Amino acid sequence: MFEVSVDETFAAGHALRGYKGKCENVHGHNYKVRVTLTGPELDSVGLLYDFVHLKKVIRDVIESLDHRFLNDFAPFDIINPSAENIARYIYEQSFKQIKPANGALISSITVWETDVTSATYRP
């Protein structure tokens, strides 16, 4: 099994509704996102998935989140913009754009809110 990953960053603000603590207040993060694909085969060039295409997909997805107040942005106007929900959202949006190749599938999306705290979504 092969695995490739791409990292990207974005900045956004949010507030956690129903949370008791300082994160219920409006605040922001410089998020880091890692998209990881896993698959059993390489193409004729020796690639599982083209990094150029994967970078474009993730940039397109997070561009819509960058420098936004996430609570005002669907689906986070209804669900909390927690790192866990952001990871799932990025998966759902990325999945729509990933071109099938060599059996490669998104195996995980990890979102860091800080250098030492992250949440991972695995479909």
GIKA-V915708 format. One record per residue. SS is DSSP state (A for helix, B for strand, O for the rest). Layout:
{{SS} {SS}}
This chain:
{{O} {B} {B} {B} {B} {B} {B} {B} {B} {B} {B} {B} {B} {B} {O} {O} {O} {O} {O} {O} {O} {A} {A} {A} {O} {O} {B} {B} {B} {B} {B} {B} {B} {B} {B} {B} {B} {B} {B} {O} {O} {O} {O} {O} {O} {O} {O} {O} {O} {O} {A} {A} {A} {A} {A} {A} {A} {A} {A} {A} {A} {A} {A} {O} {O} {O} {O} {B} {B} {A} {A} {A} {O} {O} {O} {O} {O} {O} {O} {O} {O} {O} {A} {A} {A} {A} {A} {A} {A} {A} {A} {A} {A} {A} {A} {A} {A} {O} {O} {O} {O} {O} {O} {O} {B} {B} {B} {B} {B} {B} {B} {B} {O} {O} {O} {O} {O} {B} {B} {B} {B} {O} {O}}
